[in-house]
């Protein structure tokens, strides 16, 4: 297993701000449900053991995620600490730097790696060491985000935008907090490796209804470059789920991939995503212009 570095550096672009002087971690997480900038951290959560995720008892050990195509380990930021219940079935780890790390496991096996930043003296950089499968690397993607990519080019996991990768191959998220900020601040790298919850063929096996995972829905609403990047990962996963080569070939067609991308952008929270594999390909922008039809 190789090691990759993931840095969360404080910047407001992907953070949700909780009420002033509210030091309660659960209240800070609940506040994200009231913003347009952040997903609702407390929705669609799961018992980690039911979705192949292990949350440690002490943050000296990593979070282990095995819900995608391979196992990946993520070390939480801050000093090692025992877990403590924060409510809502979640546990937190006091980083000793004015922040609390809260791994939030979703029902699709993805994980929001939340940092609750408590005040102006809190750390401004949060480092996540990633234990990657042998040969895998961290790669920046268009539209923001980072791909955990296998040696053969297959995307094993996605880390959602806004992210960049520095010259050393370290992923960096920028979120600014200072004396003018209302605390606590909630910031979260969201890492996932599955895009399809279920699927079914219709219309003489030319239309496939793809039910996306929560992670797939959250990946790219309104973000065309993001969809152009991740639609291939979702398409590959759906194709690999097919039991015969004819149906695999239908899913691998450019028209199918571009319809997946269209739904990521303009119909993310519609379910299922109906994909017409026999439709003429219009390209991603063409399908977006025609409401994915």
Order of alpha helices (4+ residues) and beta strands (2+ residues): beta-beta-alpha-beta-beta-beta-beta-beta-beta-beta-beta-beta-beta-beta-beta-beta-beta-beta-beta-alpha-alpha-alpha-alpha-beta-alpha
